[in-house]
């Protein structure tokens, strides 16, 4: 299992992660990114079978608040 982590307090709401990886990311009402299927927290974590587009979201994030663990 792989893990996607999102540090919401660092997110600037640019939307690049949701644009390149809508399978795992969406924009929330507060204007920040959010991991689909996870309750909004300061540090969100999602376990997934495959990272798929999550690695593209890591590269697209200008503030580097998305991390993946393989």
DAWOHU-V437821 format. One record per backbone hydrogen bond with DSSP energy under -1.0 kcal/mol. NH is the residue of the N-H (numbers start at 1). CO is the residue of the C=O. E is the energy in kcal/mol with one decimal. If there is no record, write none. Layout:
nh,co,e
NH,CO,E
NH,CO,E
This chain:
nh,co,e
2,48,-2.7
3,69,-2.5
4,46,-2.7
5,67,-3.3
6,44,-2.5
7,65,-2.9
8,6,-1.2
8,42,-2.1
10,7,-1.2
19,15,-1.8
20,16,-2.2
21,17,-2.2
24,21,-1.3
25,21,-2.1
26,34,-2.2
28,32,-3.0
31,28,-2.0
34,26,-2.1
36,24,-2.6
38,35,-1.6
44,6,-2.7
46,4,-2.2
48,2,-2.4
54,51,-3.0
57,53,-1.6
58,54,-1.9
59,55,-1.8
60,56,-1.9
61,57,-1.4
67,5,-2.6
69,3,-2.6
